[in-house]
Amino acid sequence: MGKLAVRALRAVLVVVLAGTVFVQALMLWVLISGNDPEDGSLPLTPLRVITILGVGAAQVAMVCVWRLVAMVRRGTVFSHAAFRYVDAIIGAIVAAALVWFAVTALNAPGQRDDPGVTLIMGGVGLAILGVALIVLVLRMLLAQAVARDVEAAEMQAELDEVI
């Protein structure tokens, strides 16, 4: 991975992480201060809490991506230490899907005249779970690569003994 790509990815992660923290802080302030302009059309307080949790899941994934990029730059990504970050990313994606399903459930009563919106939102939730499955497959590929790396190191050690 090139230095330019790493710097660009880190810049994007910093900007997005700072933006999400700002949004969470504003939503938390509105919830704590009692200045919620809820007029009864939508349950804004539960939606704000769910949004704070969903953004938190995205933040966990961003921090884990940051750590994995650091491991790539050091050449240590093909190790068992990478699994905890990949597992955390999978967990964050599943959490985001559950948060999305909660938003869908909160929105569903307002969509009685047009249930297609709820079906589409449910489909988006399934797509988010699909992303978690893709990352799980990538985790399996990482596991194979780590196993091959360990095997290659053992073979190199045996070859060094022979020589």
N, C-alpha and C positions, 0 to 999 in steps of 0.2 A: 504494500500500500504506500503510495507516494506521499511525500511531505505535504504537497499542496492539497491532496484529497483529505489528509488527516486534519490539516488546519481548517479547511472549509467545513468539514463535518463538525469539528469542535466549535467553530464560530456559530454554526446553525444551532447546535445543541445549547450553547450558552444563551443565545438570543431567545430561543424557545423556552428554555428553563426559566430565564428571568421573567419572560412574559407570563408564563403560567403561574409563577409565584405571585406576581403582581395581581393577576386575576383572582387567585385564591384569597389573597389578603383583602381585596375589595369585597369579595363575596362574604368572607368571614366578618368583615366590619359591618356590612349591612345586616347580617344575622344577629350580631352581638348588640349593635346600637339600637336595634328596633326600628330603623328607618326603612322598613320593607314596604314598598308601595303596592303591596298585593291588593288587588281589587276583587279577588274572588273568581276571576276567569280561569286562572290556572293556579295550581298549588305551587307557588314560587318558592316557598321555604324548603319543601322537600326537593325540588329541582335544584336549588342552590346547593344543598347538602350533597346531593348525588353528583353534581358537577364538581364540587370540591374533591370528592372521593375519586371520580373518574380522572380528573387532572392529576391527582396524586399517583394514580396507577401509571399514567403516561410519564410522570417525572421519574418514577422508579425505573421504567424501561430506558429512559434517556441516560440516567446515571449508569446503568448497566452497559449500555452501548458505549459510553465514554470509557468505562473500564476495559471493555473488550478491545476497543481501538488502541488503548495504551498497551494491552498485551500483544496486539498485532505488531505495533511499532517495536516492541522489545523482542519479538520473535518467540513469545511464550504462550501464544494462544492455543497451541496444540498440547495442552496439559490438563490435568484434572481440575485445576483451579478455575478454568473457564466455564466449567459446568454450572457452578453456582450462579454465575451471571446469566447464562442462557436459561437456566431454570427460573430465575427471577423474572426474566423477560416474558417467559411463557406464562408465569403466574400473573404478571401485570396485564398481559393481553386478555387472559381469562377474566380477570377482575374488571377490565374495561368492558368486556362483553356483558358481564352480569350487571354492571352499572347501566349499560345501554338498554338491557332488558327491563331494568327498573324504570328508566325514562319512558320506555314503550308502554309499560303498565300504567304509569301515571298519566300518559297522554291518551290512552285508549278510551276512557269514558267520554272525552271530548270529540271523539271521532266516530260516534255511533252512526252518523249519517253517511260517513265515508270510511268504512272499515278497511279499505285498501291501504290507507296510510299506515294503519297499525300492522298490516301484513308486510308492507315494505319495510317498516322499521324492524319488525321481527327478522326479516331477511337480512337486513344490515347487521343485526346481532349475530346471526349465523355466519355471515361473512367474516366478522371479527373473530369468531371462534375458529373459522377456517385459517385465518392468519396464525393463530396459536398452533394449529396442527402443522402448518408449513414450518414454523420455527421448531416444532418438535422433530420433524423430519430432518431439518438442518442440524439439530442436536445429535441425532443418530449418526449423521455423516461426520460430525465432529468426533463422536465416540470412536468411529472406525478410524479416523485419521490419527487420533491419539493412540489407539491400539497399534496401528502401523508404525507410528513414531517410536513407541516403546520397543516394538519388535526390531525395528531398524537399529536402535541404540544397543539392544542386546546382541544383535549380529555383529555390529561394529566392535563391541567389546570382545566377542569371541575371536574376531579377525585380528584384533590388536594382540590378543594372547598368542595366536598362532605365529604372527610375525615377530 
